[in-house]
Structure formats: C-alpha cells, structure tokens
Amino acid sequence: MPADQSIGVQAVVSPWPERVVAAALAVVALATLGRVILGLPGAGELAIGGYLCFVLAGIAGHVWRIKTLFAVAVVLTGAVTVTVDEPSAVLRAGFDTAAYLASFLLLLGVLREAAQSSPAVRDCGEYLTSQPPGRRYLALHTGGHLLGLMLNFGVLSLLGPLIKRGVAAATARSGETHLAEIRERRQLSALLRGFAWIIAWSPTTITQALLLTLLPGVEAHRLLLLGLAMALTVLLVGWLEDRLRWRHLRRASERAGRAAPALPAPRRALRSMALICVLLIASVVLTKQALEIPTVPALMLSVPCFAFAWIVVQRISEGFGLALGHGLDRGRRIVRHGFPTSSPEVLTLSSAGFIGSLAAALIPVDQVAAVAAWAAQTPLLLLTGITAVVVLAAQLALSPIMFVVFLGSALAQAPLPGIDQTAIALALGAGWALALTGSPFTASVLILSRVTGVTGTRVSWTWNGAFTMLAAGVVVLFLAAVSN
C-alpha cells in the first residue's frame, strides 16, 4: 500500500458493519435512480435516509481527512439552520446532491468489476503498456478524451483496470519491478488528463450545458472552438512534460539496449474492446433516448446493466444457465463487499457535494458580484481570478459543479461592461478542467484511486501537480488572448 495512505481516500481496514453499509448504499443507489429517472414519490427521502444511515454507521472508522469533511459538513449545517430563511430546503438540496454523487460513484464502479475478469482487458492492457512511452502517452490521452465524450466518467472505470492489469503483466514478463509504479503513473496520468479536458469544449458534457444556461450571452460555437484549441494545446504540453520528466529512463533504456519492441497487436482482443466500447456507448444513448433523460442518469442506469451482461458473456462458453448464475453471484458479491470497500471515496465525494451546496447558500451572491465588477476593470485579472477561484475551491472539497453554478449565477447578475461572456464561460470551464487533475476531492481522481489503490492526494498533487500548473499557464495565455 502507498506510504501516504493515512491521508488518502482509502482506509486501511474498514471497521464498518459491512452488511449495514452494503444495505444502506444499495438503498441510496436504487432510490436515487427512482428519483432522477422515474420521479417516484418518496424516493428522494428514502435515498437521504439510506445516506444518513451509511454515514452514521461508520464515520468513526475513517482517516482524519474524511472526518474533517464530516466536521465541516456539520458546521455548515448548523450555520444554515441559524442564518438561512428556509434551512430545510437548503439542507434537502444538499442531501439530494450527496446521495446523487454517492450513487453515481457506486453505479459506475460496477464497470470496473466486469473489466477485472475480462481476458480482452488483460490482453489489450499488456499491448498498450508495451508501446514506446511517447506513443503510449498520446494514445491514452486521446483515448480517454474521445471515449469520455460519450462515456463520461465511465471511461475511467473502463480503461483504469485495463492499464492496471497491463502494467502488472508487462512487469511479470520483464521482471522490472522497479519501473512498475512509474509505468502506472505515466499511463493513468495520461488517461486522467485526456478525460479532464473534454469539459473545456464538448457539447456533450454537463459543463457546457451549465455554462450556456448560466451565461445567456455565450456564443456556443466560439466557446467550442476556443475550448478545443485549448484542449489540444494542453495535450501537447502534457506530452512534452511526460517526455522531459522521464527522459532519463528513455536514455538509460537506449544505452542498455533494452528498448523492448511492442508486442504484436492482439487483434481479437482489440476487436472485443472496440465492440465493448461501441455497445456501452450505444446502451447509454439508447437509454437516454428511450427514457428521455439526461446523459448522466442514463449512464448511471445503463452501466450496471451493461456490466452484468458483460460478466455473463465472459462465461457464456459454460452454458447460459451457469453463466447467468455466475453473473448473479458476482452481483451479490459486488453489493455485499464491493460497495463497503468503496465507502471511503463515496463518503469523500458526497461530502464534497454537500459542503459545496451549503456553502453556495451561505455566501452572499451580491457581494461576489460586486467584487467581480471591481476586478472587471482589468479583464485578464477577472478571468484568471475566476479560474483560480474554481481550482482553489476544489482543494477545499468544494465540488466544481456546485461552485461553477454559484459563481456563474453571481457573474450573470454583475454589471460587467466590456467583458465577453464567452470568455467568462471559457475561464469557468478551464478552472473546472484544472480541478479534475489538481484536486484529490474530484470524482475523476476518486474513481482512479478506487481502480488503482493509489491515494487521491498522490494521483492529483504528486503525479499531476506539475502538469496542472503547466496547463494553468496555457489557460492564462488563452484568457489573455480573448481578453484583448
């Protein structure tokens, strides 16, 4: 286990009553689906009840960071109760957000369970990790970016285990155990970076939908082009950072004459993975269209169903009856043991959403608007300040989605003559993208932490801190260009 585990997402040994936690989380997930998809009366209250049971069952058994989040949530709850005119409505919105985020992480995590036992995942992972490092970075960055356009966070659950198992296979073959962590770090970082920057431009992301709603003056096509150009520049910067950081390994490999050739392409496994990706995307699209629901709820419903079908197909050669029985058994084990194992990151993400929701209710919007109007005298100061605030807020476990909604609402009300609202939207989106690689509290980092066993602080601050700073430099250059 990582040396700094005591400050990370994972608990060393979870002392929680496993059955209580498993049942509570199952109730949260099912009730949340009932609320967001079917609009069932009472489903929201049931989800909140299950969530409170989950929290109270085991908060004492976790590391200090999670306890700190819990303490902050309690303090904000008290502040809302005392200072807000309708505290019950604010608290209800906060608990709805927490239950929704908890369900999101749990349901998408089921895909990881299916990927772990897939021969195609194993073969493709070994092939990818055998590629030359420069080519491998570009492949994983662009792969995470393109698949993320439709799969959202599901791409991390799908490709994360592929990378993990591929590194293990390559290490077993080469015997270079001292390079295993470096290989895993480089590849998972490339995947995370590629995924994070889709929100700078893609119309399929909730980020762009929010920005266009919050800021009516935004030119959608211009925002798309600016965001896409920024994302491509960040791809180049990330690739150069990776090559420069690890250049000594490349030189040592060349001197030793052990720049191992890539393995032959596993064509059957690649076809299987391509089919899996296509079917997964299709299942999300069909669910979205058939039920007329947003993309994220469609993802939450279709991913577990797809994962179950994938598990069954993996054993279909034994006969449908045995394969179905195996799938049902795996499903029971996922709920009984996988859900409790996921509890640290579930609590971290949901607490972050709850804190962000309550903080938005406590901070006076008119004062934020006044500060923005003052900063607008220097457009670049305002735009970079917007980006910086989103990134810094994420370091305090304030959910980017909640903070962007709050800040966007405030800026829409502020008189900002001469400030392009498309530039404001670009600054907000860029801040969100930077937070996804630079904060240990975001869903993207937490999902990768769950997949790999590496702490969130290590993934974000240690592995991607320098990259996030370089990407921030790219953002400043773009904001300077659009502010003139």
Secondary structure as the mmCIF struct_conf table of DSSP 4:
data_model
#
loop_
_struct_conf.conf_type_id
_struct_conf.id
_struct_conf.beg_label_comp_id
_struct_conf.beg_label_asym_id
_struct_conf.beg_label_seq_id
_struct_conf.end_label_comp_id
_struct_conf.end_label_asym_id
_struct_conf.end_label_seq_id
TURN_TY1_P TURN_TY1_P1 ALA A 3 ASP A 4
HELX_RH_3T_P HELX_RH_3T_P1 GLN A 5 ILE A 7
BEND BEND1 GLY A 8 VAL A 9
BEND BEND2 VAL A 12 VAL A 13
BEND BEND3 TRP A 16 TRP A 16
HELX_RH_AL_P HELX_RH_AL_P1 GLU A 18 LEU A 33
HELX_RH_PI_P HELX_RH_PI_P1 GLY A 34 LEU A 38
TURN_TY1_P TURN_TY1_P2 PRO A 41 GLY A 42
HELX_RH_AL_P HELX_RH_AL_P2 ALA A 43 GLY A 58
HELX_RH_3T_P HELX_RH_3T_P2 ILE A 59 GLY A 61
BEND BEND4 HIS A 62 HIS A 62
HELX_RH_AL_P HELX_RH_AL_P3 TRP A 64 THR A 83
BEND BEND5 ASP A 85 GLU A 86
HELX_RH_AL_P HELX_RH_AL_P4 PRO A 87 GLN A 116
TURN_TY1_P TURN_TY1_P3 SER A 117 SER A 117
HELX_RH_AL_P HELX_RH_AL_P5 PRO A 119 THR A 129
TURN_TY1_P TURN_TY1_P4 SER A 130 SER A 130
BEND BEND6 GLN A 131 GLN A 131
HELX_RH_AL_P HELX_RH_AL_P6 PRO A 133 LEU A 151
TURN_TY1_P TURN_TY1_P5 ASN A 152 PHE A 153
HELX_RH_AL_P HELX_RH_AL_P7 GLY A 154 SER A 174
HELX_RH_3T_P HELX_RH_3T_P3 THR A 177 LEU A 179
HELX_RH_AL_P HELX_RH_AL_P8 ALA A 180 ALA A 196
HELX_RH_3T_P HELX_RH_3T_P4 TRP A 197 ALA A 200
TURN_TY1_P TURN_TY1_P6 TRP A 201 TRP A 201
TURN_TY1_P TURN_TY1_P7 PRO A 203 THR A 204
BEND BEND7 THR A 205 THR A 205
HELX_RH_AL_P HELX_RH_AL_P9 ILE A 206 LEU A 214
TURN_TY1_P TURN_TY1_P8 PRO A 216 GLY A 217
HELX_RH_AL_P HELX_RH_AL_P10 ALA A 220 ARG A 245
TURN_TY1_P TURN_TY1_P9 TRP A 246 TRP A 246
HELX_RH_AL_P HELX_RH_AL_P11 ARG A 247 ALA A 256
TURN_TY1_P TURN_TY1_P10 GLY A 257 GLY A 257
HELX_LH_PP_P HELX_LH_PP_P1 ALA A 260 ALA A 265
HELX_RH_AL_P HELX_RH_AL_P12 ARG A 267 LEU A 291
TURN_TY1_P TURN_TY1_P11 GLU A 292 GLU A 292
HELX_RH_AL_P HELX_RH_AL_P13 THR A 295 GLN A 314
TURN_TY1_P TURN_TY1_P12 ARG A 315 ARG A 315
HELX_RH_3T_P HELX_RH_3T_P5 ILE A 316 GLU A 318
HELX_RH_AL_P HELX_RH_AL_P14 PHE A 320 ARG A 333
HELX_RH_PI_P HELX_RH_PI_P2 ILE A 334 GLY A 338
HELX_RH_AL_P HELX_RH_AL_P15 PHE A 339 THR A 341
TURN_TY1_P TURN_TY1_P13 SER A 342 SER A 342
HELX_RH_AL_P HELX_RH_AL_P16 SER A 343 LEU A 362
BEND BEND8 ILE A 363 ILE A 363
HELX_RH_AL_P HELX_RH_AL_P17 VAL A 365 ALA A 375
TURN_TY1_P TURN_TY1_P14 ALA A 376 GLN A 377
BEND BEND9 THR A 378 THR A 378
HELX_RH_AL_P HELX_RH_AL_P18 PRO A 379 GLN A 395
TURN_TY1_P TURN_TY1_P15 LEU A 396 ALA A 397
HELX_RH_AL_P HELX_RH_AL_P19 PRO A 400 GLN A 413
BEND BEND10 ALA A 414 ALA A 414
TURN_TY1_P TURN_TY1_P16 PRO A 417 GLY A 418
HELX_RH_AL_P HELX_RH_AL_P20 GLN A 421 GLY A 438
TURN_TY1_P TURN_TY1_P17 PRO A 440 PHE A 441
BEND BEND11 THR A 442 THR A 442
HELX_RH_AL_P HELX_RH_AL_P21 ALA A 443 THR A 452
HELX_RH_AL_P HELX_RH_AL_P22 GLY A 456 THR A 457
HELX_RH_PI_P HELX_RH_PI_P3 ARG A 458 TRP A 463
HELX_RH_AL_P HELX_RH_AL_P23 ASN A 464 SER A 483
#
